[in-house]
């Protein structure tokens, strides 16, 4: 038997704000608040196929590019339409040295955490 990723923890300065952003992006809901930390995930809750995202409050500044980032794929529209939706939700373009020829977009959430919008649509 193997392990599977059930939770990803993202340190942030404003968990409430970031929870709102990532809930909008992923179609997640707030599952739990414990102190300053907020767990968001699919409406089915903990233990499903999609990992929970825990937004953990910290005062430490973000220093440079994250060593781990999130990739997302649109589920019900093409990549360009999804890019517009993500930008309207508060994402912004991020430059991490890409050439512009990549088939994905590098974006940043409201606190500057990089993530990529991939080309493929998934169900």
VOZAGU-725621 format. One line per field, with one value per residue (C-alpha): residue number from 1; x, z, y. Coordinates in steps of 0.25 Angstrom, whole numbers. Example, Ala and Ser with C-alpha at 12.3 -4.5 7.8 and 13.67 -1.06 7.14 Angstrom:
REM residues 2
pos <- c(1 / 2)
c1 <- c(49 / 55)
c3 <- c(31 / 29)
c2 <- c(-18 / -4)
This chain:
REM residues 123
pos <- c(1 / 2 / 3 / 4 / 5 / 6 / 7 / 8 / 9 / 10 / 11 / 12 / 13 / 14 / 15 / 16 / 17 / 18 / 19 / 20 / 21 / 22 / 23 / 24 / 25 / 26 / 27 / 28 / 29 / 30 / 31 / 32 / 33 / 34 / 35 / 36 / 37 / 38 / 39 / 40 / 41 / 42 / 43 / 44 / 45 / 46 / 47 / 48 / 49 / 50 / 51 / 52 / 53 / 54 / 55 / 56 / 57 / 58 / 59 / 60 / 61 / 62 / 63 / 64 / 65 / 66 / 67 / 68 / 69 / 70 / 71 / 72 / 73 / 74 / 75 / 76 / 77 / 78 / 79 / 80 / 81 / 82 / 83 / 84 / 85 / 86 / 87 / 88 / 89 / 90 / 91 / 92 / 93 / 94 / 95 / 96 / 97 / 98 / 99 / 100 / 101 / 102 / 103 / 104 / 105 / 106 / 107 / 108 / 109 / 110 / 111 / 112 / 113 / 114 / 115 / 116 / 117 / 118 / 119 / 120 / 121 / 122 / 123)
c1 <- c(0 / 5 / 2 / -6 / -5 / -17 / -13 / -4 / 0 / 2 / 8 / 2 / 0 / -15 / -22 / -36 / -33 / -25 / -36 / -46 / -37 / -34 / -48 / -52 / -41 / -43 / -58 / -55 / -62 / -56 / -56 / -50 / -44 / -34 / -28 / -22 / -22 / -33 / -35 / -42 / -46 / -57 / -71 / -69 / -59 / -46 / -41 / -46 / -38 / -35 / -25 / -29 / -22 / -18 / -15 / -6 / -4 / 11 / 18 / 30 / 32 / 32 / 46 / 47 / 41 / 34 / 41 / 27 / 15 / 1 / -3 / -18 / -26 / -39 / -51 / -62 / -55 / -43 / -29 / -31 / -45 / -40 / -28 / -38 / -46 / -34 / -29 / -43 / -42 / -29 / -18 / -7 / 3 / 17 / 30 / 39 / 48 / 39 / 41 / 27 / 26 / 21 / 7 / 4 / 2 / 10 / 2 / 2 / -9 / -11 / 1 / 10 / 10 / 13 / 4 / 2 / -10 / -8 / -14 / -22 / -36 / -39 / -53)
c3 <- c(0 / -3 / 3 / -4 / -3 / 5 / 10 / 4 / 14 / 9 / 19 / 17 / 23 / 21 / 22 / 20 / 8 / 1 / 5 / -3 / -15 / -15 / -12 / -25 / -33 / -29 / -26 / -11 / 2 / 15 / 23 / 36 / 44 / 55 / 61 / 49 / 40 / 30 / 23 / 9 / 0 / -8 / -2 / 1 / 11 / 16 / 10 / -4 / -17 / -17 / -6 / 4 / 4 / 18 / 19 / 31 / 36 / 37 / 38 / 31 / 17 / 4 / -1 / -16 / -24 / -16 / -17 / -19 / -27 / -31 / -45 / -49 / -61 / -66 / -65 / -73 / -82 / -91 / -85 / -90 / -83 / -71 / -71 / -71 / -60 / -51 / -54 / -50 / -37 / -33 / -40 / -47 / -57 / -51 / -58 / -53 / -65 / -75 / -90 / -94 / -103 / -92 / -93 / -79 / -72 / -59 / -49 / -35 / -25 / -17 / -7 / -19 / -18 / -32 / -39 / -53 / -62 / -71 / -85 / -84 / -79 / -69 / -64)
c2 <- c(0 / 14 / 28 / 39 / 54 / 58 / 72 / 83 / 94 / 108 / 118 / 132 / 145 / 146 / 132 / 138 / 146 / 134 / 124 / 133 / 133 / 118 / 115 / 123 / 117 / 102 / 102 / 98 / 102 / 105 / 92 / 96 / 108 / 105 / 118 / 126 / 113 / 110 / 97 / 98 / 86 / 80 / 80 / 65 / 69 / 62 / 49 / 50 / 49 / 64 / 69 / 79 / 92 / 97 / 112 / 114 / 128 / 133 / 146 / 141 / 148 / 140 / 139 / 136 / 125 / 114 / 101 / 94 / 100 / 97 / 93 / 95 / 91 / 97 / 87 / 94 / 104 / 106 / 111 / 126 / 127 / 121 / 130 / 142 / 136 / 134 / 148 / 154 / 146 / 153 / 145 / 152 / 148 / 144 / 144 / 133 / 133 / 126 / 129 / 131 / 119 / 110 / 104 / 108 / 122 / 125 / 132 / 137 / 137 / 150 / 147 / 144 / 129 / 124 / 114 / 109 / 109 / 97 / 95 / 82 / 82 / 71 / 66)
